[in-house]
Amino acid sequence: MLTPPETPKRPTTREHHGDVVPDDYEWLREKDDPAVVAHLHAENAYTKARTEHLSVLTEQVFEEIKKRTKETDLSVPTREGDWWYYTRTVEGQQYGIHCRVPVAGPGDWEPPVTDASGAPLRGEQVLLDDNVEAEGHDFYSLGSFDVSADGSTLLYGVDVEGDERYTIRLRAIDDSGREFADVIEGTAGGAVFDPSGRYVFYATVDESWRPDTIWRHEVGTGASDDVRVFEEPDERYWLGVGLTRSRRFLVIEAGSNITSETWLLEASDPTGEFRVVWPRKEGVEYDVEHVVAGGRDRLLITHNDGAVNFELVSVAADDPQGPQRMLLPHNPDVRIEGVDAFRDFVALEYRREGLPRVAVAKVPPQGLPADATPDDTLHELAFDEALFAVGVGGNPDWEQPTLRIGFTSFVTPTTVIDLVVSTGERRVRKQQPVLGDYDPARYAQRREWAVADDGTRIPVSLVYRADLVEAGTPAPTLLYGYGSYETSIDPAFSIPRLSLLDRGIVFAVAHVRGGGEMGRLWYEHGKKLHKRHTFTDFVAAARHLIDQDVTSPDRLVAQGGSAGGLLMGAVANLAPKLFSGILAEVPFVDPLTTILDPSLPLTVIEWDEWGNPLEDSDVYAYMKAYSPYENVHEHGYPPILAVTSLNDTRVLYVEPAKWVAKLRDVGADALLRVEMAAGHGGVSGRYSAWRERAFAYAWLIDRAGAHPSGE
């Protein structure tokens, strides 16, 4: 099947602001239409035939990923209460197994270790085996996982379709493994027990897949008896529910892309009324952490009210709208991203000079002196690599004396470190195993700066095999980009990526505006009516790599997913001659059609990111000018591979399906691959995900002109 399937044209029109737009392929949106399903299967058959020559390379890359990965392994246990919790994997099994072992005593803060085989720990108790739960399903995702404070009951929420709607169940953690009668369907992820274990708090979604309602469920009762405790009528806002680390407060967070609001409830009174911390104010975002200082309950609030890069203040927990104490004032060169509070210390995460940072401050029992300055209390963790990523994670216990952090770079596998806060000692608990002969000294990473059309310097990060890439000689190169939602693409290690680097491919990341790498204004200057900067920054990065002889147009491929898929579609229209291939994964390539329809999943939420073209003709015209689907024209596209998922609720499959059909109308060589049992994140199960990645990498290797066998 080497001829693309014919996509019938069934003309419809869209009219807004006096602009009538014809659309031949909108009929593909009807997911339940047998003709649509048949067409998607035909597209898959065509893509399979067209990429048959890559089957050996795909299998080779898959085997490389598999051989480099320690398939039977164990995460570093994390203490919460009287237990050490961890997840382990077993060779040949797709999913993880969630387990725990008891702590040795109240002072036991040394995580248990296993031997090199990754065998179960002594005294292990299996809480949930995802492999068992996934049996009989083509897709499986765990969206909620919590254990009651007394350790007796497990809460878990599962999605077996890929649509991110989870069914919650409860299970006794004992020899019986008894399933409770409680079953709650159609929930969002992130359900939690209250500290008593008597109640479960969870969110449900509306018809647009927006988590809009928080419920309280009493264990042992029917879901029909659940109590609605909070409902958000504004369609721009998502809801979430949780607990402070101190377990003192239950927390409801409401957030749009630009505004947030937090509500607290004393956890000792789970049936009481939540109270607002700060009433929402358009354009103001804030996060809340509970801390005890000098015997007093305080709230640490990170906010951007009059502080574009955010600042940190402290308020009384019983009077959050009262007097504020400034802890960290706004700094135009530092983007504060969040704070984590513990009994004896706080950890701060922030960005400076395009990289994430972590700092720690002790909390004296008597509280901080009134005249204390940040320099007196805050100590940044230093690392000896020029490019890196560091972050706080796996720290659920209020009383823990250590701070767990994760460190990585393009060349350093992910490393789990426990910082002993009282002494500053760093205890390396584990580094991601890389089997075989991996030697980080063979690889190099560096940062360069491209110059955009308006003179803005755009950071571009590169990693490559130093012995396979010769300075001044264009090499096959993969340029990756995202550039939306203030998401930062930081340096991070990847086992699958080694299959590219070991074939002499340079991997580069264009840190374009719309992301968060360079602070909040970096994001603001790449959204709404500044969105075009995201696309032109990426083009500038590509031209820079070509001008510097890092690569050449016949050896440069591009990759992006979701909003990064929009970026791929836009640069295909802007600068098709710069690339030898473009991989667009779950691509948002028909943004105007989507954003104009508030009945579609998540549309209204997105207006704060892209603008509202329904009400604003300027936004409509601006979006229409960059929409990949609406700007397809005859100008010689490079080969394009679009990958999507049938059950994706964030970027619907119809967008790349329409885009590929329209690309073919102008003679483009475009392929569409549809995962028929997957969601926005692609297929589930690690082996399936590796195969999906191997297929994509094989296509990229081929289009970049790299040697298929590597070394």
N, C-alpha and C positions, 0 to 999 in steps of 0.2 A: 504494500500500500504506500506507494511513493508519490501519490497525488493527494494534496490536502482535501479533506472532506468539504463539500460545498455547503456553505452556510446560507440558507435561503434568506432573502431580503423580504421583510414584512414591514413596510414603512409606517412609522408613527411620527408624530410631531410633539415637540415640547415648546410651550410659549410662556415667556416671562419678560416683563419690562418691555413688551412690544417686540421681542426678538423671537422669531419662529425658527426652531432648529429641527431638521429632519433626523430621524434615527432609524436605520434599517434593521438593527439587531437588538432592540429592547425586548423583543419577544423571548430572548434567551433567559430572561429573569424568572420565567415560570418554571420553577424547580420541579413541580409535580407533573409537568407536561411530559408524556412519554417521548415526544419528539425532541425535547431538550436533553433528556437523559440519554437518548440514543445518539444525539449529536456529540455529547461529551465523551461517550464511549468511543465514538469514531475518532475524535480528536486524540484520545489516548492511543488508539491503534496506530494512527498516523505517526505520532511522536515516537512510539516504540519502533516502528519500521524505519523512520528516519535516523534514529540513534542506535540502530542495531550494531553498527560498526564500533560503537563504544562499549558494548557489553563486556568484552574482555577487560578493558580498562576499568570499567565500573566495578567489576568483581575484584580486580587487583587492588583498587583503592579501598574497597570494603575490607579486604583481608588485611591491608596495612593498618587500617584503623583498629581492627579487631586484635591484631597481633601486638599493637603498641599499648593496648588497654588491659589493665589488670581486671579481668572479668569477675573473679571472685574477690571481693574487697569489702572494706568496712569503713564507714565514716568515723570521724573522731567523736566519741560519745560526748553528749552535752548534758550537764546536770540540771535537773529541775525537781525541786523538793527532795524526795528520798530515793530518786532513781536517776540512773544514767541512760539517756535515750540515744539511739543511733539507728542507722539504716545500713543494711548490707546487701550486696548483690552476689549472685551465684552464676558461675559460667553456664551459658546456655539458656538462662532465664531472662525474659525481657524486662522485668520490673524489679523494684526493690522490695525488701522485706523489713518491716519496721519492728524494732525490738527494744528491750530494756533489760538492765540488770540493776539490782539494788546497790545503793552506796554502802560503803563500809561503816560509816558513822557520820555524825554531824560535821566533823572537820575534814571529811574526805572530798578534796577538790582536785585530786589527781585522776584524770580520766583513765579507765582501764584500757589495756592494750591487748591485742591478739598477736599471734605469730605472723610471719610473712605470708602464710597461706590465706589469710583473711577468714579463718575459721570462726564459728560463733564463739562468743565470750562465755566463760563459765557462769552458770546460773541464768542463762538467757531465757527471757520470756518473749515469745513472739506475739506482738500485738496485732499486726495486720500483714498478711502476705499478699501483695498486689498481684502476684502471678495467679494466685487462687481466685481472687476477686475478678480478674480479667478473663478467666476461662469462658469461652463461648462468645466473646465479644471481639469485633474487629478493632475497636478503639476503647481505650481506658484512660481515665485521668482522675487523680485524687485531688479534690478541691478543698476539703475540710478534714482536719485531723487534730483531735484534742483529747486529752485525758483528764478526767475529773481530779480535783485537788487531792482527794484521798486515794487516788491511784486505782480505783476499782472499776471504772467504766470508761470505755473507749467511744468516742464520737468520730464518725468518718462520713465523708460525702463523696459520691462517685458520679462521674459523667461517662456514659458509654456510647455517646453519639458524636461528641466533638462540638456541641453547641453551648458548652459552659453553663449548663443547668444541671445541678447536682442533687442526687437523692441522699438525704441524711439518714443514717442508721446508728443505733447504739448497740454495744456489745459488752457483756460482762468479761472483765479480765480475770479469769480464773480457769480452773481445769475444765469447766463446762463449756466455756466460750459461748454462753447463751446469748442469742440475739433477742433484744427487747422487741416488743410489739411496735415501738415507736418508729414510724417511717414518715419522713417529711420530704415531699417531692418539689421539684422546681425551684431550688434555692440557688443563690449565688455562693461562691466560695467563702471560706473564712469564718464558719460558725464556731462558737466557743461555749464552754461551760461557764457558769458563774462560779465563784469560789466555793460555794456550798455543794456544788454538783447536783443541785436539785433542778436547776433551770438551764436550758440551752437558749442562747441568743443567736439569731441568724437573720439573713437578708433574703428577700425574694425580689424577682425582677419583673418589670412591666412588659408590655407587648414589644417594646423597643429594646429589650434585653438590658434595661437599665436597672441596677439595684436601687429600688425606690422605697422599700418598706422594711423596717426592723421588727422582728417578732420575738416574743418570749414563749418558750415551750416548757411546760412542766413535765419532767421525766415520768413516764408511766401513763401519760394521758394521750388522747388522740390529737392529731394535728389540727382537727377542726376546732379544738378548744383553745388553740394558741391565741395569745393576746398581741394585738398590734400595739407596739409601744412608740413607734415613730414612723411617720410617712412624709416623704419629700415630694411636694407637688411640682416644684420647678424642674422641668425636664432637662435642664443643663447639669443637674447635680447627681452624683453617685453617692450611695451610702455604704458605710462599712461599720462593723462593730467589733470591739475587742476589750482587753483589760490592760490597765497600766501594769508595768513590771512589778510594782509593789503590791498588786492585787487589791489596792485600796479602792480603785474606781473602775466601774464599767464605762466604756467610752463609745460614743457614736460620733462618727466623722462624716460630714457632708462636704462634698467638694465638686466644683466644676474645674475647668482648665485654668481658671484665673482667680477663683474665690473659694474660700473654705469656711467651715463653721464646726465647732466641736461642742459636744454636750457630755456632761459627766453625771454619774449616779454613784452614790456610796454603795460599794459592792456588798456591804453588810445588809443592805435593804434592796434586794434585786427587784422587788415589785413596786418600788417607789417611782418618783418622777425625775426624769433627767432634767438638768439645768444647763443653760448655755454658758460657755466660758466667755466668749466675745461674740456679740451678734454679728452676723455676716455683713460685710461691707464690700461693695463691688470692687473687684480688683485686688482685694487683700487676702492673702493666704497665710495660714498659721498652723503650727503643730504644737501639741501640748504634751509635756512629760511631768509626772509627779515626782517630787523629790522632798526629802525631809532634811531640813537644815536647822540646827539649834533646837531640835525638838518640835519644830513647827512645820506644818504641811505647806509646801510651796508648789507652784506650777512654773516650770520653765517653758517659755513660749518663744518659738522662732517665728518671726513674722516679717512681712515686707511693707508694712504701712509706713510710707514715707522713706523706705529703705529698700531700694530696688534689688540689692544683693542680700537682703535679709539681715536682721539683727536679733540678738537674744536678750530677753528680759525675764525678770522673775516677778511673780505676783503671789499674793496670799491665796491659798486654795479656797478659803471660805469667802473671799472677796475678789474674784479674778478681774473685775472691772474697776477695781480700786487702784491705789498707787502702784506704780511700776518701779522696779529697780533695774537699771541698765547693767547688764553683764558684759555683753559684747556689742559695741556700737557698729553701725554700718561702716563697711570698708569697700570702696569701689573696686579694689583689687582682689577681694576675697568673697566668694559666694558661699554663705553658710547654708548647708544642706540639711542638717538635723542634729539633734542631741539625744543621747541615751542616758537615762538616769538610773543609778544604783544606790544602794544604801550608803556606800562610803565614797563614791566617786561619780563623775559624769564623763562621758565621752562625746567629743564634738567631731562631726564630719563636715568637711568644707572643701572648696576647690580654690586653688591658686596656681597661676601660670599654666593653666590648661590641664592640671592633674589633680586627682582627689587626694585629700590629706585626712589624717586622724590625729587628734590631740586629746589628752586626758587631764582632768583636774580632780584633786581629792576634795571631798566634802567633809570638813572638820565637824566633829560632833557638836561644837558650840556654834556652828554656822560661820559663814564668811565675814570677815571684818567689813565694816561699812565703807572703808576707804580702799578695799582691795581692788587691784586692777587686773585685767586679763593676764598681763605678763607675770603677775605674782603667782598665778594658780594654774595656768594652762601650759602644758608641755607637749609639743608636737613630736610625733614619732618620725624619725629620720630613716631613710633607706638609701642604699648606695647605687641604685640604678637611675639612669637619666629618664627613662620612661617606665612607668609602673602604674598599677592600680592597687589601692588599699581600701578596705572597708570593714565596718563592724558587723558581726553576724553570729548567730548561735549563742546568744547571751540571755536566756530566759529568767535566770534566778536573781532575785532582788539582793540577796546577801552574798553573792559570789565575790571573792577577793581578786579575781582575774578578769581581764577583758579579752575576749576572743576576737581576733581579727583575721581577715584573709588577705594575703598579698600575692600578687602575680605580675607578670610582665609578658611581653611577646615571646621572651625566651626562657622565663622562669615558670615552671609549672605551679599551679595554685598551691599555696603554702598556708597551712593553718597554724596560727601562733597564739599562745596564751601569754598575755602581758600581766605579770605580777605587779599590780599597781603600786603597792607599798614600797617596792624596791626598784622597779623599772626593769627587772629581769624579763627577758623574752624566752619562752619555752616553745620551741618548734615541735608541734605535735605530729604533723604529717605533711609531706609534700606529695602532690599528685603523682602516683607512679607512672613512669613512661617506660614500657618494656622495650628491650632491644638495645641498640647502641646510641641512644640519644645523648648528645653532648652539647650543652648550651653554648659552649665556647665556639662551636662551628657556625653559630648564627649571630647576626648583627641586627640591631635596631637603632633607628635614629629618627629625628624629627626635622622636617624641612618646612619652608613657608612659601606658599604660592601667593600671588598678588591678584586680587579680584579686580574687576573693571572699575570699581569705585575707589581703589587704592587700599582696601582692607587686606591685611595679611591673614591668610588662611592656613592653619596648621595642618600638615600632612605627616602622618606617622608611617614608617616603613619598617618591615622586617624581612630578612632574606638569608639564604645560606651564603656566608662570606666567601666560601671557596668556589661557588658556582655562579656568582654574579660579579662581573668585571666592570669596574668604574669606566664610564664613557662608552660602554657597549650596551645598546638597548637590549633589555631582557624582557621575557614574557612577564606581564604584570597584571594583577587583579586589583582594581580600585574599588573599595567598598564605601558606601555612604548611607546615611539615614537622614538626620537633619530635621527633626520635628519633636514637639512635646517637651523640649528641654532635655531630651535624652542624650546622655554622653556616651560615646563609643570609646571607652578607655582601653589602654593596652592590656591584653589578656592572652594567656596561653591557650592553645587549642591543639589537641592531638590530631584531629582530622586535617588541620591546616598543614601539618608536617608533610602530608602527601603532595601539597603544592610546593612548599619550600624546597623539598628534596628533589624536585624536578626543575629547579632553577627559576621558579616563579617568585617574583617580588610581590608581597602582600602589602597593600597601602590602604590607609584609612584617611579619607578627606573629612576633616572635622568642620563641616560646613555650618553656616548660620542656620538657626532653627533648632540646633542642638544646644547643649548646656555647657560644653567644654570650657568656654572662656567667660562664663558668668551669665547672669540673667539677661543682660542686654544682648548677648550673643543669640539668645533665644528670641527675644522681642524683635530683633532685626531680621528674623527669618520666618515670620508668621504673618497671617492676614495679608495686608496690602504691601508687605515686604517679603512675601514668600518667594518671589523670583530670585532673591539673593541665594536661597538654598541651591537652586539649579545652576546659577552662574558661578557660584563658588566651586561647585563640583567640576564644572567645565574648566575653570581656572586651574584647579588642582591637576586635571588631566593634561592640560597644555603645559603646565610646569614640569610634570614628569617627562613629557616628550621633549621639551626644550632643554632639559638637563640631561638628556640622553639616558635617563633611567629606562625608558621604554620607547616604543614607536607605535603609531596607530594600528599597524598590522599585528601588534603583539599585546595590545591593551584591551582588557575585558573589564566590564563593570558589573557590580552586583549590589542589590538592595532589596529589602523586603518590607511589606506593609506600606507605611508612609515612605519608606525608602524605595518601594516599588513605584510610587508616584515620581520620586526623583529619577528613577531609571527611565520612565516613560517620557519625562520632560526633557532629559538630556538627549534621548534618542531623537527628539524633534529639534533640539537646539544645535547639537553638534554630532550628527551621526558619523561623520568621517573620522572622528577621533578614536573610534572603538571598532574592534574586530568581533565583538560579541557582547550582548547585554543579557544578564540573568535577572529577571524580575520575579520575586517570590511574593505570593499573596498580594499582588500589587494594587494599590489604590489609584487606578488609572482612569476612572470615570468619576472624578470627585464632584463635578458640578451636578450631574444627575442625582447623585446620592445626597448631597447637601441640600438640594432643593426639595427633597421629599421627607418631611418630618415624620412620616409613618414608618420609615425604614429604621432598622436597629441603629441606635447610637447617633443618629443624625443631629438632633438638637444639641446634644452634648458637644458636638464638634464645632458649633458656630463660634465658640470662644477661640478656637484654634485657627479657623480658616476665614471667619466672617460669615455673615448671614446673607446669602445672595437672594433669598426670598424677599427681604425687605429693603435691601440696599443695592441699587442698580450699579453703583461703582464696584462693589464686591463681585456682583454677577459678571460684569465685563472683565474684571481682573482675573477671576478664576477661569472664565472661558478662554482667556488668552493663553493660559498655561496648561489647561486640561489636556493630558496626553491623548485621550480618545478623540477629542474635538479638534485636535491640531495635527492629526495624521495627514501627511501629504506626500506627494511623489518627490523624494529627494535622495533615494538610495540608502535605506536603513541597513545597518549591520544585521547579521542573524540574531534573532531574539528568541529566548526561551522564557515562557511565562509558566509559573507553577502555582496552583491554587488548590483549595480544598472545598468539597461540596458543602460541608456543614459549617463552614466558617461564618460566624455571626458578626465579625468585625469588618472584614472586607469581603463582600459577597463574591462568589465565584463568577457571577455574571460580568463583573468589570473586566477581568482579563479575557474572558470568552469573547466579549464584544470587541475588545481592543485587538485581539489577534485576528478576528474576522476582518476588521477594517484595515489592519496592516496589510493583510493579503490582497485587499482590493487595490492597493497601490504597488503591488509587486514585491512586498517584503517577504523575506524568508522567516516566518514566525511559527513557533511551535507552542502548543498548549498541553500541559500535563495536569490532570485533575486527580487529586487523591479523593476517592469516592467514599472513604470512611475516615475522615479526619476533620480537624478544626483549624483555627488560625495558626496554631503552632506546628501544624503538619501532623504526620502520623505519630502514633504513640508506640511505646516500646523502644528500648535502646537499639536493638539490632535493626528494627525497621527504620529508625531514624538514621542510623549509620548508612543503610542502603540508600536512603533518600539523599543523604549528603554525598555519598559516593557517586551517584548518578549526576548530581549537579556539578561536582568537581570534575568528573570525567568530561562533561560538556565544556567546562571552562578551560581545562587543560588543552583540549582539542582546539578551541577557538583562539587561545593565546599562542598556539604554535609551539608549546613546550613538548619535550620528548616524552612520549607516553610511558616509557619504562623507567624514567628517572635516572638515577645513577647507573 
